[in-house]
Amino acid sequence: MSVNIPDHFVSQFTTNKSHLLQIEGGKLRPTVTEGRHVGESSAALDQYGAVEMQEVTSRFAPMNRVDMAVDRRWVYPVDFDLPQMVDTFDKARLLTDPMSDYTIGAVKAHRRQTDTVLFDAFYADAKTGKAGGTTTAFDTTNHRVDAAVGAAGDTGLNVDKILKAKQLLQEANVDLEDEEVYLAITPQQENDLLGQTQVINADYFTKNSMPVLATDGRVTAFAGCKIICSNLVQQNAAATYRLNPMWVKSGMYLGVWNDVSTRVDARPDLRGVPTQLYSLMTIGATRLEEGRVIQIENTEA
């Protein structure tokens, strides 16, 4: 072999591609009520209160009118975009065109941002009234499960907290026969549940509490609640608790002004005329009614 052969050695580059680990998102949108809107604000829902039948105590008496209480819940748009560019000079040095992968990344970003907007809205102030002039804060007195439920002190997610949160939904007159219940948890809290005897020991299973274990050992449902695992579950301001939401579809709203849209354009205003992948969306979210969303405090070790 000639000693000069190494001069012809070449470098080979892979055509394999992979997106780095990231929060996938897109988990909450199917679990909420959704509507399309235009304008700088929009009424998400007109609400009508309960009325009661009146006892008739005499014949031909005057008829007193009964007025139903009414309210309105508002949603406001927030704009998001994602501009990405690939230089024409760089394309000449690549084995594959990266634009399809940039598009996949944009879709992941859209799904993640949608989940973030919804998570932010679970406990945020809601705007009510004829023109949205009234602020309705989340009711932590009646619609929160304390971090110490089921233990002597503050603790992580447990069966007692899940059952208590369902009780609070029912006490708020949410009809669980007509509504599917959702619970968002973190990976740590899923691990906490898998350590609960009531979850893994069949001796504790009942019709109402039997868990649904996926083939990979994940808990996907328990006590009639569909469980969604996400790292986007919020913490309190002091970062001492995770604030896990339990909700029904009629309790949360996603307003869509512009659903995610993407366009690919050449940028002749820039040197090299790079290709730009531009994505945008305009959405907003709100809690629709108090009592349809329950907050569960949990510590995480």
FENTA-V439465 format. One record per pair of residues at least 6 apart in sequence whose ideal C-beta (glycine too) atoms are under 6 Angstrom apart, sorted by the first residue. I is the first residue (numbers start at 1). J is the second residue. If there is no record, write none. Layout:
i,j
I,J
I,J
//
This chain:
i,j
13,95
15,95
15,96
17,101
23,112
23,231
25,111
25,112
25,115
26,111
27,115
27,228
27,230
28,115
28,118
29,114
31,182
32,252
32,254
33,249
33,253
34,254
35,255
36,256
37,255
37,257
41,74
41,76
42,75
43,72
43,74
44,73
44,75
44,253
44,255
44,286
45,73
45,288
46,72
47,71
48,68
48,70
49,68
49,69
51,66
51,68
71,128
73,128
73,288
74,127
74,132
75,255
75,284
75,286
76,284
77,257
77,282
77,284
78,284
79,282
80,113
80,281
81,280
82,106
82,109
82,279
83,278
84,102
84,277
85,274
85,276
86,98
86,275
87,272
87,274
88,272
88,273
88,274
89,272
102,277
106,262
106,279
110,260
115,232
116,232
117,283
117,285
118,285
119,232
119,234
121,285
121,286
122,245
122,293
123,138
125,135
125,137
126,136
126,286
126,287
128,134
128,136
139,290
143,294
144,295
145,161
145,164
145,165
145,296
146,297
147,154
147,241
147,297
147,299
148,154
149,160
149,161
149,164
150,158
150,160
150,161
154,299
156,192
156,298
156,299
157,189
157,192
157,298
159,196
159,198
161,296
162,223
165,246
165,294
165,296
168,294
169,294
172,291
174,248
174,292
179,248
181,224
181,225
181,248
182,226
182,247
183,225
183,227
183,246
184,228
184,230
184,233
184,244
184,245
185,227
185,229
185,244
186,233
188,300
190,219
190,229
193,199
193,219
198,204
199,211
209,223
211,219
211,222
212,220
212,221
214,220
219,227
220,227
221,227
233,242
233,244
234,243
235,242
236,243
241,297
242,298
242,300
243,295
244,296
244,298
245,293
246,294
247,293
248,292
250,292
251,288
251,292
251,293
253,286
253,288
254,285
255,284
256,283
257,282
258,281
258,282
260,281
262,279
263,278
264,277
265,276
266,273
267,274
267,276
287,293
//
